[in-house]
Amino acid sequence: MNKVFKSVLTKTEIEIAHLVSLGLSNKEIADKRCNAIITIKGHLNRIFKKLNLKNRSQLIVLAAELKAKEKSFNPTFDSEK
C-alpha cells in the first residue's frame, strides 16, 4: 500500500484498509483474519481517525486515489539520450 498509509497506519490497519478497498465487508474481513467483527470495527475507527475520514467509502476513494498516483509516478533512470 502507499507510503502515506505506511507512515500513519500499523501493519494490521494497512491490511484491513486494503481488504476494505477490495470491497470486503466487516464480517468477511473478520472471517479472513480470524477476528471478531467488533475488532475489525475498532481497527476501522482508528483508521478513520488517523486519516481524518468519516466512513469506509472515503477510505476506498482515498486508497484508489493513492494507488492511481503511485502508478502515474514512474521515474525513469535511463541515461540521458
N, C-alpha and C positions, 0 to 999 in steps of 0.2 A: 504494500500500500504506500501511499505518498509520504514524503518526508514530513509534511505538515502533521499528518496523523502520528507518525513515529515520534515526533518531538513532544507531543502532548498526551498521547494515549498510551496505556500499558499494552503489553503484548496481547493479553486477553481481550481488552477493549478493541484493539485493532481487528482481531479475528471476528469478534461479534459485529463490528461495523461492516466488515467485508461480507459476512453472511447476510446481514440486513440488506446490503447493496445488491445482493444476488436475488433478493425477493423472499427470503425465508421468513416465516412467522416466528414469534417468540417461542411457540411450542416446538416448532421444527428445530430451532437453534438449541433449545434446551435438550431435546432428544439427541441431537447430534453431539453435544458436548457433555451429555450425561449430567446435566444440571437441572435444578428446579426452575420453573418458569419465573418465579419471584427473583431468583438470582440473575436471570437474564434481564429482567426489568430493572433491577438495581444497576447492572452494568450500563444499560442504555441510558438511565437517568444521569449517571456520571458522565457518559459520553456527551449527552446533550448539554450538560452544564459546562464541561470543558471546552466544547466547540461553540457555545452560545447558540444552540439550536433549540427549537421547540418540539420537534417531532421527527419520526423516522423518515417522513417524506423529505424533509430538509436534509437529513443525513444522506439519503440516497442521491439527491441532487448534488450535494457537496462532493460526495465520492465520485460521481460521474464527471463533474467539472474538473476535479483534480486529476483524474485519470486522463481526461482529454488533454489537459495542459502538459502532463507528463509525456504523452505520445507526440504532441506537437513540438516539444523540446527535444531536438535530435541533433546535438552538435556534431560536426564532422571534425575529424582530427587528421585529415589528409594534408599533405604538404601543399603549399601554395603552388598553383599551376602556372 
